[in-house]
Amino acid sequence: FIILKPNNKNFQNQILFSVINSPLFNILKHLFADKAKLETITDVLLCYYSSLEKHKKFTPESEEEEFPTSYLHVMIFLAQTYDYKGDTDTALRYIDRAIQHTPTYIDPYMVKSKIYKHAGDLEEAVHCG
């Protein structure tokens, strides 16, 4: 579950992000109809991505390091988010990073196939993986 408090300057610290996995995108995508919510979620994910990359934590102030799968799932969620926005190149960059991070995990390959499908490249969508 995600609780957003965008009126706070440090809103990323006000988020309860207890479980992040690829089905989370499907749960939250109805919020994307509201551009402000879409941008807020994107900003939060980018903050998480940056912090996980540098500190292995959702925020630098966090006490414990996150599991490597947290970083993986943030990349997948970012790829899905940019795919939803129609930014295929950015979506592919994030999903390729996820595949490089954990090449044995099937979900990023399925997401990559969907990205190509949404971009109209059915040939490439079939050959992902």
C-alpha positions as CSV (number, residue, x, y, z in Angstrom):
1,F,0.0,0.0,0.0
2,I,1.2,3.5,-0.7
3,I,0.1,6.5,1.3
4,L,1.0,9.8,-0.4
5,K,1.2,13.1,1.4
6,P,2.3,15.4,-1.5
7,N,1.8,18.6,0.6
8,N,4.9,17.7,2.6
9,K,8.3,18.8,1.2
10,N,9.7,15.4,2.2
11,F,6.7,13.5,0.9
12,Q,8.9,10.5,0.0
13,N,9.6,10.0,3.7
14,Q,5.8,10.0,4.4
15,I,5.1,7.0,2.2
16,L,4.4,3.6,3.5
17,F,5.8,1.3,0.8
18,S,5.5,-2.0,2.5
19,V,5.3,-4.2,-0.5
20,I,6.5,-3.4,-4.0
21,N,6.0,-5.9,-6.8
22,S,4.9,-5.8,-10.4
23,P,1.2,-6.5,-9.6
24,L,1.3,-3.2,-7.7
25,F,1.3,-1.4,-11.0
26,N,-2.1,-3.0,-11.9
27,I,-3.5,-2.1,-8.5
28,L,-2.5,1.6,-8.8
29,K,-2.8,2.4,-12.5
30,H,-6.3,3.7,-12.0
31,L,-4.7,6.6,-10.2
32,F,-2.8,7.4,-13.3
33,A,-5.8,9.0,-14.9
34,D,-5.1,12.0,-12.6
35,K,-1.9,13.6,-14.1
36,A,-0.9,15.0,-10.7
37,K,-1.1,11.6,-9.1
38,L,0.8,10.1,-11.9
39,E,3.6,12.6,-11.6
40,T,3.7,12.2,-7.8
41,I,4.0,8.4,-8.1
42,T,6.7,8.8,-10.8
43,D,8.6,11.3,-8.6
44,V,8.4,8.9,-5.6
45,L,9.6,6.0,-7.7
46,L,12.5,8.0,-9.0
47,C,13.5,9.0,-5.5
48,Y,13.4,5.4,-4.4
49,Y,15.4,4.3,-7.5
50,S,18.1,6.9,-6.8
51,S,18.3,6.1,-3.1
52,L,18.3,2.3,-3.6
53,E,21.0,2.7,-6.2
54,K,23.2,4.8,-4.0
55,H,22.4,3.6,-0.4
56,K,20.5,0.3,-0.8
57,K,17.7,2.0,1.2
58,F,14.4,3.6,0.2
59,T,15.6,6.8,1.8
60,P,19.1,7.7,3.0
61,E,17.8,8.1,6.5
62,S,16.4,4.6,6.6
63,E,18.1,2.4,9.2
64,E,18.1,-0.9,7.4
65,E,19.1,-1.8,3.8
66,E,16.4,-3.2,1.6
67,F,16.5,-6.5,-0.2
68,P,18.0,-6.4,-3.7
69,T,14.5,-7.3,-5.0
70,S,13.2,-3.9,-3.9
71,Y,15.5,-2.2,-6.3
72,L,14.5,-4.7,-9.0
73,H,10.8,-4.1,-8.5
74,V,11.2,-0.3,-8.5
75,M,12.9,-0.6,-11.9
76,I,10.0,-2.8,-13.1
77,F,7.4,-0.3,-11.8
78,L,9.3,2.6,-13.4
79,A,9.3,0.8,-16.7
80,Q,5.6,0.1,-16.5
81,T,4.9,3.7,-15.5
82,Y,6.9,5.2,-18.4
83,D,5.2,2.6,-20.7
84,Y,1.9,3.9,-19.5
85,K,3.0,7.5,-20.3
86,G,4.0,6.4,-23.8
87,D,7.7,7.0,-23.2
88,T,8.9,3.7,-24.7
89,D,12.6,4.6,-24.7
90,T,12.7,5.3,-21.0
91,A,10.5,2.3,-20.2
92,L,12.9,0.1,-22.1
93,R,15.9,1.6,-20.3
94,Y,14.5,0.7,-16.9
95,I,13.3,-2.7,-17.9
96,D,16.7,-3.5,-19.5
97,R,18.3,-2.5,-16.2
98,A,15.9,-4.8,-14.3
99,I,16.8,-7.7,-16.7
100,Q,20.5,-7.0,-16.3
101,H,20.0,-6.9,-12.5
102,T,18.3,-10.3,-12.3
103,P,18.4,-12.1,-15.7
104,T,16.7,-15.3,-14.3
105,Y,13.5,-13.5,-13.2
106,I,10.7,-13.8,-15.8
107,D,8.6,-10.8,-14.9
108,P,10.9,-8.2,-16.5
109,Y,10.8,-10.1,-19.8
110,M,7.0,-10.1,-19.7
111,V,6.9,-6.4,-19.0
112,K,9.4,-5.8,-21.9
113,S,7.2,-7.7,-24.2
114,K,4.2,-5.6,-23.2
115,I,6.2,-2.4,-23.7
116,Y,7.0,-3.4,-27.3
117,K,3.4,-4.5,-27.8
118,H,2.1,-1.1,-26.6
119,A,4.6,0.6,-28.9
120,G,3.2,-1.3,-31.8
121,D,6.2,-3.5,-32.4
122,L,4.6,-7.0,-32.2
123,E,7.6,-8.7,-33.9
124,E,9.9,-7.5,-31.1
125,A,7.3,-8.3,-28.4
126,V,7.2,-11.9,-29.5
127,H,11.0,-12.2,-29.3
128,C,11.6,-10.7,-25.8
129,G,13.6,-13.1,-23.7
